[in-house]
Amino acid sequence: MATIHKGLRQKPRQKPRSSVLILVLCISAITLFLLFSSPLSTNGFSFSSLTLRNLSKSRNKRQHTLHDKYLYWGSRIDCPGKHCDSCAGLGHQESSLRCALEEAKFLGRTFVMPSRMCINPIHNGKGILHQSNNASSEERWADSSCAMESLYDLELISETVPVILDNSRMWYHVLMTSMKLGARGVAHVEGVSRVELKENNRYSNLLLINRTASPLSWFMECKDRKNRSAVMVPHSFLPSMAAEKLRDAAEKIQAILGDYDAIHVRRGDILKTRKDSHGVERTLHPHLDRDTHPESILCRIKNWVPPGRTLFIASNEKTPGFFSPLAIRYKLAYSSNFSDILNAVIEDNYQLFMVERLVLMGSKTFIKTYKEDDKDLSLTDDPKKNTKNWQIPVYTMDRDEEC
């Protein structure tokens, strides 16, 4: 789900937008939503279809009030930014979402989360992105996005960072109140550090901090590259916050697998090559194609995964039977082996990937494609970070060991 990031300077700076106008539009949209949500179903979900279990859970939900303070980054993850016309993959959107959640936690504020997440068509194979040429921008957005609650358990997230959705009644009340209070209730900020937002009384006592004034993507606006100790929400946080139905599906798959190991093999979206001025093929990950072929995987993992073990494989490789050679040593399992469990809950590939991540995390030995931490086991030694160094691909083995 990776995309090659170009420098922000290469993109013309967007024209300044009116933050007040954005908030007014939000109020109008939410007002219409509230008027029609009670008697009618919204986006195919009816409020009357709530189960007793959901109703029971709702009684224990955190109660948000105007005594709380709120942080708003916008109605779409990573917008404004480089992916507003389309969108980034789930991983990149999660990086921005985690960054914003982290700022809310640091400030002690409730985060106003977008009610929908954009689905990149490249990463979706469920056939739900049927767009009409005559569709409005709002209709196209609805067709190419999914409800945030279909991906994440918001109550579970709120135990660490309180959140509300931007189509909720509470957000409507916050907007209305902040507009009435004016400069005493809301600040539209750009390029202000989280430390200043917390310690400067000009910001710290306000009901609402609005980050939509920035032309940068969320991640570029709020990350602190020089202070790694500022990380308050780890990378594992959002994967573990999957919606309850997705966690249930993962638990059922894990129960069937029993004692198992797992590998994540990232290939399809990242094996990109281009020709240089001499017509020579070059890539950002020179050993990745070689290191993720079955023959290389057998050599790489032989000391980590004993023969005869059940090996769960999650991959975006689309070639049928690509990993079959691994069957000479292991009992192979894929998410496709559990279609009776997944078909009932999976609506798009983001949900599928979230279930696969949980299964990967539950394995005895988990081998990643890239080493993200010093303790990680990985299939390749190529760095995951985009070095922008295009090199000639290497396909020959550089070790003389029997596999």
DRENTORKE-583073 format. One record per residue (C-alpha): residue number from 1; residue in one letter; x, y, z. Coordinates in Angstrom, 1 decimal, always signed. Example, Ala and Ser with C-alpha at 12.3 -4.5 7.8 and 13.67 -1.06 7.14 Angstrom:
% DRENTORKE-583073
<voke 1, A, <+12.3, -4.5, +7.8>>;
<voke 2, S, <+13.7, -1.1, +7.1>>;
***
This chain:
% DRENTORKE-583073
<voke 1, M, <+0.0, +0.0, +0.0>>;
<voke 2, A, <+3.0, +2.3, -0.4>>;
<voke 3, T, <+3.2, +5.3, -2.6>>;
<voke 4, I, <+6.4, +7.1, -3.6>>;
<voke 5, H, <+6.4, +10.4, -1.8>>;
<voke 6, K, <+7.8, +13.4, -3.7>>;
<voke 7, G, <+9.0, +16.5, -1.9>>;
<voke 8, L, <+6.3, +18.9, -0.9>>;
<voke 9, R, <+8.1, +21.7, -2.8>>;
<voke 10, Q, <+7.3, +20.0, -6.0>>;
<voke 11, K, <+3.6, +20.7, -5.6>>;
<voke 12, P, <+2.3, +24.2, -6.0>>;
<voke 13, R, <+1.1, +25.6, -2.7>>;
<voke 14, Q, <-2.6, +25.5, -2.4>>;
<voke 15, K, <-4.5, +28.8, -2.2>>;
<voke 16, P, <-5.4, +29.8, +1.4>>;
<voke 17, R, <-8.8, +28.7, +2.4>>;
<voke 18, S, <-11.3, +30.2, +4.7>>;
<voke 19, S, <-11.3, +28.2, +7.9>>;
<voke 20, V, <-14.5, +29.9, +9.1>>;
<voke 21, L, <-16.2, +29.0, +5.8>>;
<voke 22, I, <-15.2, +25.3, +6.3>>;
<voke 23, L, <-16.7, +25.3, +9.7>>;
<voke 24, V, <-19.9, +26.8, +8.5>>;
<voke 25, L, <-20.2, +24.2, +5.7>>;
<voke 26, C, <-19.5, +21.5, +8.4>>;
<voke 27, I, <-22.4, +22.9, +10.5>>;
<voke 28, S, <-24.7, +22.9, +7.5>>;
<voke 29, A, <-23.8, +19.3, +6.5>>;
<voke 30, I, <-24.2, +18.0, +10.0>>;
<voke 31, T, <-27.5, +19.8, +10.5>>;
<voke 32, L, <-28.9, +18.1, +7.4>>;
<voke 33, F, <-27.6, +14.8, +8.7>>;
<voke 34, L, <-29.2, +15.2, +12.0>>;
<voke 35, L, <-32.5, +16.2, +10.5>>;
<voke 36, F, <-32.8, +13.1, +8.4>>;
<voke 37, S, <-30.8, +10.5, +10.4>>;
<voke 38, S, <-33.5, +9.6, +13.0>>;
<voke 39, P, <-36.3, +8.3, +10.9>>;
<voke 40, L, <-34.3, +7.1, +7.9>>;
<voke 41, S, <-31.3, +4.9, +7.3>>;
<voke 42, T, <-28.0, +6.6, +6.5>>;
<voke 43, N, <-25.5, +5.1, +4.0>>;
<voke 44, G, <-27.4, +1.9, +4.1>>;
<voke 45, F, <-27.4, +1.5, +7.9>>;
<voke 46, S, <-30.6, +1.9, +9.9>>;
<voke 47, F, <-30.6, +3.2, +13.5>>;
<voke 48, S, <-33.5, +0.8, +14.2>>;
<voke 49, S, <-31.2, -2.2, +13.4>>;
<voke 50, L, <-29.1, -1.8, +16.5>>;
<voke 51, T, <-28.8, -5.0, +18.4>>;
<voke 52, L, <-29.3, -5.4, +22.1>>;
<voke 53, R, <-25.6, -6.0, +22.5>>;
<voke 54, N, <-24.9, -2.6, +20.8>>;
<voke 55, L, <-27.5, -0.9, +22.9>>;
<voke 56, S, <-25.9, -2.4, +26.0>>;
<voke 57, K, <-22.5, -1.2, +25.0>>;
<voke 58, S, <-23.8, +2.3, +24.1>>;
<voke 59, R, <-24.8, +2.9, +27.8>>;
<voke 60, N, <-21.2, +2.6, +28.7>>;
<voke 61, K, <-19.9, +5.0, +26.1>>;
<voke 62, R, <-17.9, +8.0, +27.2>>;
<voke 63, Q, <-20.1, +11.0, +27.6>>;
<voke 64, H, <-18.6, +14.1, +25.8>>;
<voke 65, T, <-19.7, +17.5, +26.9>>;
<voke 66, L, <-18.9, +21.2, +26.3>>;
<voke 67, H, <-16.7, +21.1, +29.3>>;
<voke 68, D, <-14.2, +19.0, +27.3>>;
<voke 69, K, <-11.8, +20.5, +24.8>>;
<voke 70, Y, <-11.6, +19.4, +21.1>>;
<voke 71, L, <-9.1, +19.1, +18.3>>;
<voke 72, Y, <-10.1, +19.1, +14.6>>;
<voke 73, W, <-7.9, +18.3, +11.7>>;
<voke 74, G, <-10.5, +18.1, +8.9>>;
<voke 75, S, <-13.1, +15.9, +7.4>>;
<voke 76, R, <-10.6, +13.7, +5.4>>;
<voke 77, I, <-7.5, +12.1, +6.6>>;
<voke 78, D, <-4.4, +13.7, +5.2>>;
<voke 79, C, <-6.3, +16.5, +3.4>>;
<voke 80, P, <-5.2, +19.1, +2.5>>;
<voke 81, G, <-2.0, +17.4, +1.3>>;
<voke 82, K, <-0.7, +15.4, -1.6>>;
<voke 83, H, <-3.6, +12.8, -1.8>>;
<voke 84, C, <-6.7, +14.9, -1.7>>;
<voke 85, D, <-7.6, +14.3, -5.3>>;
<voke 86, S, <-7.3, +10.5, -4.8>>;
<voke 87, C, <-6.0, +9.2, -1.5>>;
<voke 88, A, <-3.1, +7.2, +0.0>>;
<voke 89, G, <-3.3, +3.6, +1.1>>;
<voke 90, L, <-4.4, +2.5, +4.5>>;
<voke 91, G, <-0.9, +2.5, +6.0>>;
<voke 92, H, <-0.2, +6.1, +5.0>>;
<voke 93, Q, <-3.6, +7.3, +6.2>>;
<voke 94, E, <-3.0, +5.5, +9.5>>;
<voke 95, S, <+0.3, +7.4, +9.9>>;
<voke 96, S, <-1.5, +10.7, +9.7>>;
<voke 97, L, <-4.4, +9.5, +11.8>>;
<voke 98, R, <-2.0, +8.3, +14.5>>;
<voke 99, C, <-0.1, +11.5, +14.4>>;
<voke 100, A, <-3.3, +13.6, +15.0>>;
<voke 101, L, <-4.4, +11.2, +17.7>>;
<voke 102, E, <-1.1, +11.6, +19.3>>;
<voke 103, E, <-1.4, +15.4, +19.3>>;
<voke 104, A, <-4.9, +15.2, +20.9>>;
<voke 105, K, <-3.5, +12.9, +23.6>>;
<voke 106, F, <-0.6, +15.3, +24.3>>;
<voke 107, L, <-3.0, +18.3, +24.5>>;
<voke 108, G, <-5.6, +16.4, +26.6>>;
<voke 109, R, <-8.2, +17.1, +24.0>>;
<voke 110, T, <-11.0, +15.0, +22.4>>;
<voke 111, F, <-10.1, +14.2, +18.7>>;
<voke 112, V, <-12.8, +14.9, +16.1>>;
<voke 113, M, <-12.3, +11.9, +13.8>>;
<voke 114, P, <-13.5, +11.9, +10.1>>;
<voke 115, S, <-16.6, +9.7, +9.9>>;
<voke 116, R, <-15.3, +8.1, +6.6>>;
<voke 117, M, <-11.9, +6.9, +5.3>>;
<voke 118, C, <-11.0, +7.2, +1.6>>;
<voke 119, I, <-10.3, +3.8, -0.1>>;
<voke 120, N, <-7.5, +3.9, -2.7>>;
<voke 121, P, <-8.9, +1.9, -5.7>>;
<voke 122, I, <-5.4, +0.3, -6.2>>;
<voke 123, H, <-5.8, -1.4, -2.8>>;
<voke 124, N, <-9.4, -2.5, -3.2>>;
<voke 125, G, <-10.5, -5.7, -4.9>>;
<voke 126, K, <-14.1, -6.1, -3.7>>;
<voke 127, G, <-15.6, -4.4, -6.7>>;
<voke 128, I, <-17.5, -1.7, -4.7>>;
<voke 129, L, <-16.0, +1.3, -6.5>>;
<voke 130, H, <-18.4, +1.7, -9.3>>;
<voke 131, Q, <-18.4, +5.4, -10.1>>;
<voke 132, S, <-20.7, +7.1, -12.6>>;
<voke 133, N, <-19.4, +9.9, -14.7>>;
<voke 134, N, <-22.5, +11.9, -13.8>>;
<voke 135, A, <-22.0, +11.5, -10.1>>;
<voke 136, S, <-21.4, +14.5, -7.9>>;
<voke 137, S, <-18.2, +14.9, -5.9>>;
<voke 138, E, <-20.1, +14.0, -2.7>>;
<voke 139, E, <-21.4, +10.8, -4.4>>;
<voke 140, R, <-18.0, +9.8, -5.7>>;
<voke 141, W, <-16.5, +10.4, -2.2>>;
<voke 142, A, <-19.2, +8.1, -0.7>>;
<voke 143, D, <-18.6, +5.4, -3.3>>;
<voke 144, S, <-14.8, +5.5, -2.7>>;
<voke 145, S, <-14.8, +5.6, +1.0>>;
<voke 146, C, <-15.9, +3.5, +4.0>>;
<voke 147, A, <-17.3, +4.3, +7.4>>;
<voke 148, M, <-14.6, +4.7, +10.0>>;
<voke 149, E, <-16.6, +2.6, +12.4>>;
<voke 150, S, <-16.4, -0.3, +9.9>>;
<voke 151, L, <-12.6, -0.3, +10.4>>;
<voke 152, Y, <-12.0, +0.8, +14.0>>;
<voke 153, D, <-13.6, +0.3, +17.5>>;
<voke 154, L, <-14.0, +3.9, +18.5>>;
<voke 155, E, <-14.9, +3.1, +22.1>>;
<voke 156, L, <-11.7, +1.1, +22.4>>;
<voke 157, I, <-9.7, +4.0, +20.9>>;
<voke 158, S, <-11.4, +6.4, +23.3>>;
<voke 159, E, <-9.9, +4.5, +26.3>>;
<voke 160, T, <-6.5, +5.9, +25.2>>;
<voke 161, V, <-7.5, +9.0, +23.2>>;
<voke 162, P, <-11.2, +10.3, +23.5>>;
<voke 163, V, <-12.7, +10.6, +20.0>>;
<voke 164, I, <-16.0, +11.7, +18.4>>;
<voke 165, L, <-17.0, +11.5, +14.8>>;
<voke 166, D, <-17.5, +14.6, +12.6>>;
<voke 167, N, <-21.1, +13.6, +11.8>>;
<voke 168, S, <-22.1, +13.3, +15.5>>;
<voke 169, R, <-24.5, +15.5, +17.4>>;
<voke 170, M, <-21.7, +16.4, +19.9>>;
<voke 171, W, <-19.6, +17.8, +17.1>>;
<voke 172, Y, <-22.6, +19.9, +15.9>>;
<voke 173, H, <-22.9, +21.3, +19.5>>;
<voke 174, V, <-19.1, +22.0, +19.6>>;
<voke 175, L, <-19.2, +23.8, +16.3>>;
<voke 176, M, <-22.3, +25.9, +17.2>>;
<voke 177, T, <-20.8, +26.9, +20.6>>;
<voke 178, S, <-17.4, +27.7, +19.1>>;
<voke 179, M, <-18.9, +29.9, +16.5>>;
<voke 180, K, <-20.9, +31.8, +19.1>>;
<voke 181, L, <-17.8, +32.3, +21.3>>;
<voke 182, G, <-15.7, +33.4, +18.3>>;
<voke 183, A, <-12.1, +34.1, +19.1>>;
<voke 184, R, <-12.8, +33.1, +22.7>>;
<voke 185, G, <-13.9, +29.6, +21.6>>;
<voke 186, V, <-11.9, +28.6, +18.5>>;
<voke 187, A, <-8.5, +29.2, +17.0>>;
<voke 188, H, <-7.6, +28.4, +13.4>>;
<voke 189, V, <-3.9, +27.4, +13.6>>;
<voke 190, E, <-1.1, +26.6, +11.1>>;
<voke 191, G, <+2.5, +25.7, +11.9>>;
<voke 192, V, <+2.0, +26.0, +15.7>>;
<voke 193, S, <+3.8, +23.4, +17.8>>;
<voke 194, R, <+1.9, +21.1, +20.1>>;
<voke 195, V, <+3.9, +22.5, +23.0>>;
<voke 196, E, <+2.8, +26.0, +22.3>>;
<voke 197, L, <-0.8, +24.8, +21.9>>;
<voke 198, K, <-0.6, +23.3, +25.3>>;
<voke 199, E, <+1.3, +25.9, +27.2>>;
<voke 200, N, <+0.1, +29.2, +25.7>>;
<voke 201, N, <-3.1, +30.3, +27.3>>;
<voke 202, R, <-4.1, +31.8, +24.0>>;
<voke 203, Y, <-4.8, +28.3, +22.8>>;
<voke 204, S, <-5.0, +26.0, +25.9>>;
<voke 205, N, <-8.2, +27.4, +27.2>>;
<voke 206, L, <-10.1, +27.3, +23.9>>;
<voke 207, L, <-13.0, +24.9, +23.3>>;
<voke 208, L, <-11.8, +24.1, +19.8>>;
<voke 209, I, <-8.5, +24.1, +18.0>>;
<voke 210, N, <-9.0, +23.9, +14.2>>;
<voke 211, R, <-6.0, +22.6, +12.2>>;
<voke 212, T, <-7.6, +23.0, +8.7>>;
<voke 213, A, <-5.8, +26.2, +8.0>>;
<voke 214, S, <-2.6, +24.3, +7.0>>;
<voke 215, P, <-2.0, +23.4, +3.4>>;
<voke 216, L, <+0.2, +20.4, +4.5>>;
<voke 217, S, <-0.9, +16.8, +5.0>>;
<voke 218, W, <-1.6, +15.9, +8.6>>;
<voke 219, F, <+1.5, +13.8, +9.0>>;
<voke 220, M, <+3.8, +16.5, +7.7>>;
<voke 221, E, <+2.2, +19.2, +9.9>>;
<voke 222, C, <+2.3, +17.4, +13.2>>;
<voke 223, K, <+5.2, +14.9, +13.2>>;
<voke 224, D, <+8.3, +15.8, +15.2>>;
<voke 225, R, <+11.2, +14.3, +13.2>>;
<voke 226, K, <+13.9, +15.4, +15.8>>;
<voke 227, N, <+12.2, +14.2, +19.0>>;
<voke 228, R, <+11.5, +10.5, +18.9>>;
<voke 229, S, <+10.5, +10.6, +22.6>>;
<voke 230, A, <+7.4, +12.6, +21.5>>;
<voke 231, V, <+5.8, +9.4, +20.2>>;
<voke 232, M, <+2.9, +8.7, +22.5>>;
<voke 233, V, <+0.9, +6.4, +20.2>>;
<voke 234, P, <+2.9, +3.5, +18.9>>;
<voke 235, H, <+2.6, +2.1, +15.4>>;
<voke 236, S, <+0.9, -1.0, +16.8>>;
<voke 237, F, <-2.0, +1.1, +18.2>>;
<voke 238, L, <-4.4, +1.4, +15.3>>;
<voke 239, P, <-3.9, -2.2, +14.0>>;
<voke 240, S, <-5.0, -3.4, +17.5>>;
<voke 241, M, <-8.0, -1.0, +17.5>>;
<voke 242, A, <-9.8, -2.9, +14.7>>;
<voke 243, A, <-13.6, -3.0, +14.8>>;
<voke 244, E, <-15.1, -5.8, +16.9>>;
<voke 245, K, <-16.4, -7.8, +14.0>>;
<voke 246, L, <-12.9, -7.8, +12.4>>;
<voke 247, R, <-11.3, -8.8, +15.7>>;
<voke 248, D, <-13.8, -11.6, +16.1>>;
<voke 249, A, <-13.0, -12.9, +12.5>>;
<voke 250, A, <-9.3, -12.8, +13.3>>;
<voke 251, E, <-9.8, -14.8, +16.5>>;
<voke 252, K, <-11.8, -17.5, +14.7>>;
<voke 253, I, <-9.0, -17.8, +12.1>>;
<voke 254, Q, <-6.4, -18.0, +14.8>>;
<voke 255, A, <-8.3, -20.7, +16.6>>;
<voke 256, I, <-8.4, -22.8, +13.5>>;
<voke 257, L, <-4.7, -22.2, +12.7>>;
<voke 258, G, <-3.7, -23.2, +16.2>>;
<voke 259, D, <+0.0, -23.0, +16.8>>;
<voke 260, Y, <+1.3, -21.2, +13.7>>;
<voke 261, D, <+4.0, -18.8, +12.3>>;
<voke 262, A, <+3.4, -16.1, +9.8>>;
<voke 263, I, <+5.0, -13.9, +7.1>>;
<voke 264, H, <+3.9, -10.7, +5.5>>;
<voke 265, V, <+5.2, -10.6, +1.9>>;
<voke 266, R, <+4.8, -7.2, +0.3>>;
<voke 267, R, <+5.4, -7.3, -3.4>>;
<voke 268, G, <+2.8, -6.0, -6.0>>;
<voke 269, D, <+2.6, -2.3, -5.1>>;
<voke 270, I, <+6.2, -1.7, -4.3>>;
<voke 271, L, <+8.1, -3.6, -7.1>>;
<voke 272, K, <+8.3, -0.5, -9.2>>;
<voke 273, T, <+11.0, +0.0, -11.8>>;
<voke 274, R, <+11.9, +2.7, -14.2>>;
<voke 275, K, <+14.5, +3.1, -16.9>>;
<voke 276, D, <+17.3, +5.5, -16.6>>;
<voke 277, S, <+18.7, +7.7, -19.5>>;
<voke 278, H, <+20.6, +4.6, -20.7>>;
<voke 279, G, <+17.5, +2.4, -20.8>>;
<voke 280, V, <+18.6, +0.4, -17.7>>;
<voke 281, E, <+15.9, -0.8, -15.3>>;
<voke 282, R, <+16.2, +0.7, -11.8>>;
<voke 283, T, <+14.3, +0.3, -8.6>>;
<voke 284, L, <+14.2, +1.8, -5.1>>;
<voke 285, H, <+14.4, -1.7, -3.5>>;
<voke 286, P, <+17.2, -3.5, -5.4>>;
<voke 287, H, <+16.9, -6.9, -3.5>>;
<voke 288, L, <+13.2, -7.0, -2.7>>;
<voke 289, D, <+12.0, -9.0, -5.8>>;
<voke 290, R, <+14.7, -11.6, -5.2>>;
<voke 291, D, <+14.3, -11.7, -1.4>>;
<voke 292, T, <+10.5, -12.3, -1.6>>;
<voke 293, H, <+10.6, -15.2, -4.1>>;
<voke 294, P, <+9.8, -18.6, -2.5>>;
<voke 295, E, <+13.4, -19.9, -3.0>>;
<voke 296, S, <+14.9, -17.0, -1.1>>;
<voke 297, I, <+12.2, -17.1, +1.6>>;
<voke 298, L, <+13.0, -20.8, +2.2>>;
<voke 299, C, <+16.6, -19.9, +2.8>>;
<voke 300, R, <+15.8, -16.8, +4.9>>;
<voke 301, I, <+13.4, -18.3, +7.4>>;
<voke 302, K, <+14.8, -21.9, +7.8>>;
<voke 303, N, <+16.4, -21.0, +11.1>>;
<voke 304, W, <+13.4, -19.2, +12.4>>;
<voke 305, V, <+10.5, -21.5, +11.3>>;
<voke 306, P, <+11.1, -25.3, +11.8>>;
<voke 307, P, <+9.9, -27.7, +9.0>>;
<voke 308, G, <+6.3, -29.0, +9.3>>;
<voke 309, R, <+5.0, -25.8, +10.9>>;
<voke 310, T, <+1.8, -24.1, +9.8>>;
<voke 311, L, <+2.8, -20.9, +7.9>>;
<voke 312, F, <+0.2, -18.2, +7.4>>;
<voke 313, I, <+1.0, -16.0, +4.4>>;
<voke 314, A, <-0.4, -12.5, +3.9>>;
<voke 315, S, <+0.7, -10.9, +0.6>>;
<voke 316, N, <-0.4, -8.6, -2.2>>;
<voke 317, E, <+1.2, -10.9, -4.7>>;
<voke 318, K, <-1.5, -11.7, -7.4>>;
<voke 319, T, <+0.2, -14.6, -9.2>>;
<voke 320, P, <-1.8, -17.8, -8.5>>;
<voke 321, G, <+0.3, -20.4, -6.7>>;
<voke 322, F, <+3.3, -18.0, -6.3>>;
<voke 323, F, <+4.2, -19.3, -2.8>>;
<voke 324, S, <+3.4, -23.0, -3.5>>;
<voke 325, P, <+7.2, -24.0, -3.4>>;
<voke 326, L, <+7.1, -23.2, +0.3>>;
<voke 327, A, <+4.8, -26.3, +0.7>>;
<voke 328, I, <+7.8, -28.6, +0.5>>;
<voke 329, R, <+8.7, -27.6, +4.1>>;
<voke 330, Y, <+5.5, -26.0, +5.6>>;
<voke 331, K, <+1.8, -26.3, +5.8>>;
<voke 332, L, <+0.6, -23.1, +4.0>>;
<voke 333, A, <-2.5, -21.1, +4.9>>;
<voke 334, Y, <-3.9, -17.9, +3.4>>;
<voke 335, S, <-6.9, -15.7, +4.2>>;
<voke 336, S, <-8.6, -17.2, +1.2>>;
<voke 337, N, <-8.8, -20.5, +3.1>>;
<voke 338, F, <-11.2, -18.8, +5.5>>;
<voke 339, S, <-13.7, -17.3, +3.1>>;
<voke 340, D, <-16.6, -18.8, +5.1>>;
<voke 341, I, <-15.5, -16.6, +8.0>>;
<voke 342, L, <-14.5, -13.5, +6.0>>;
<voke 343, N, <-17.2, -13.2, +3.4>>;
<voke 344, A, <-19.7, -12.4, +6.1>>;
<voke 345, V, <-17.8, -9.4, +7.5>>;
<voke 346, I, <-15.4, -8.1, +4.8>>;
<voke 347, E, <-16.6, -5.3, +2.5>>;
<voke 348, D, <-13.3, -4.0, +1.2>>;
<voke 349, N, <-9.6, -4.8, +1.2>>;
<voke 350, Y, <-8.9, -2.4, +4.0>>;
<voke 351, Q, <-11.0, -4.5, +6.3>>;
<voke 352, L, <-9.3, -7.7, +4.9>>;
<voke 353, F, <-5.9, -6.3, +5.5>>;
<voke 354, M, <-6.8, -5.3, +9.1>>;
<voke 355, V, <-8.0, -8.9, +9.8>>;
<voke 356, E, <-4.7, -10.3, +8.3>>;
<voke 357, R, <-2.7, -7.9, +10.4>>;
<voke 358, L, <-4.3, -9.3, +13.6>>;
<voke 359, V, <-3.6, -12.8, +12.5>>;
<voke 360, L, <+0.0, -11.9, +11.7>>;
<voke 361, M, <+0.4, -10.3, +15.2>>;
<voke 362, G, <-1.0, -13.4, +16.9>>;
<voke 363, S, <+1.5, -15.8, +15.4>>;
<voke 364, K, <+4.3, -17.5, +17.3>>;
<voke 365, T, <+7.0, -16.2, +14.9>>;
<voke 366, F, <+6.1, -13.2, +12.7>>;
<voke 367, I, <+8.4, -12.3, +9.8>>;
<voke 368, K, <+7.9, -9.0, +8.2>>;
<voke 369, T, <+8.9, -7.9, +4.7>>;
<voke 370, Y, <+11.1, -5.1, +6.0>>;
<voke 371, K, <+12.9, -4.7, +9.3>>;
<voke 372, E, <+11.1, -1.8, +11.1>>;
<voke 373, D, <+12.7, -2.4, +14.5>>;
<voke 374, D, <+16.1, -3.9, +15.5>>;
<voke 375, K, <+14.3, -6.9, +17.0>>;
<voke 376, D, <+12.2, -7.6, +13.9>>;
<voke 377, L, <+12.7, -10.6, +11.6>>;
<voke 378, S, <+12.5, -9.6, +8.0>>;
<voke 379, L, <+12.6, -11.1, +4.5>>;
<voke 380, T, <+14.9, -8.4, +3.1>>;
<voke 381, D, <+17.6, -6.1, +4.4>>;
<voke 382, D, <+16.6, -3.4, +2.0>>;
<voke 383, P, <+15.3, -0.3, +4.0>>;
<voke 384, K, <+11.6, +0.3, +4.0>>;
<voke 385, K, <+12.1, +4.1, +4.0>>;
<voke 386, N, <+12.1, +5.6, +0.6>>;
<voke 387, T, <+15.7, +6.6, +0.0>>;
<voke 388, K, <+15.0, +8.0, -3.5>>;
<voke 389, N, <+18.1, +6.1, -4.6>>;
<voke 390, W, <+17.2, +4.2, -7.8>>;
<voke 391, Q, <+19.4, +1.2, -8.2>>;
<voke 392, I, <+19.8, -1.7, -10.6>>;
<voke 393, P, <+17.8, -4.8, -9.3>>;
<voke 394, V, <+19.8, -7.7, -8.0>>;
<voke 395, Y, <+18.5, -11.2, -8.7>>;
<voke 396, T, <+21.5, -13.4, -7.9>>;
<voke 397, M, <+21.9, -14.9, -4.5>>;
<voke 398, D, <+24.8, -13.5, -2.5>>;
<voke 399, R, <+25.1, -16.4, +0.0>>;
<voke 400, D, <+26.3, -19.9, -0.7>>;
<voke 401, E, <+24.1, -21.9, +1.6>>;
<voke 402, E, <+22.0, -25.0, +1.1>>;
<voke 403, C, <+18.3, -24.4, +1.4>>;
***
